[in-house]
Amino acid sequence: MNALDALSQAWKGWGEIAAGKAHAARNFTPTRNGLGIAIFWFVIALLLSTAVQSLAVGMPAVEQILLGLLAQGLTLAVLALAIAQSLRFLKIEQPLTALLVPIVYAMGLMFILAIPLTLAGPTFALLAVFGLAWLIYRAARVLADMRQGTAFAFALLCLMVLVVVPNALYMVILQPPSPA
């Protein structure tokens, strides 16, 4: 599978998800390979976001970039666990990747959209996060055929994971050692 073609198909798929078209799933490849390509584009979006923000505040150390990538990887793993458990709890017969692949593409989009918003002010960057929550809601409605309230709760759960996990990791990493 060509990574550029997969990205193009993902954009088309998200357009169809936003429009509520049931056949939007055909634009994503819900396999390990498809997930790998989605994660590749997610990492590219993260690095692009870091590079642009570095223009405003200075280049972070390589260790900081690597820790940031690790934190996002852990966040993605916790998100995958939350999605898998939600699908299991709701008894939805969808593979994890059917929702995870589109959501990873949406997360990459969030980082790209957050670039100009962050430069405008940190409060504006929240718009990208809420936009991502809306996209997750739409994916739950269209791809997993969840009811409105269930999809809203699912999007809220995913939003909590995406906000809490990076902040918790940040606090754990920066916590000074206690004197013993």
Secondary structure as GFF3:
##gff-version 3
##sequence-region A 1 180
A	DSSP	alpha_helix	3	19	.	.	.	ID=ss1
A	DSSP	three_ten_helix	22	27	.	.	.	ID=ss2
A	DSSP	alpha_helix	32	57	.	.	.	ID=ss3
A	DSSP	alpha_helix	62	89	.	.	.	ID=ss4
A	DSSP	alpha_helix	96	120	.	.	.	ID=ss5
A	DSSP	alpha_helix	122	143	.	.	.	ID=ss6
A	DSSP	alpha_helix	148	174	.	.	.	ID=ss7
###
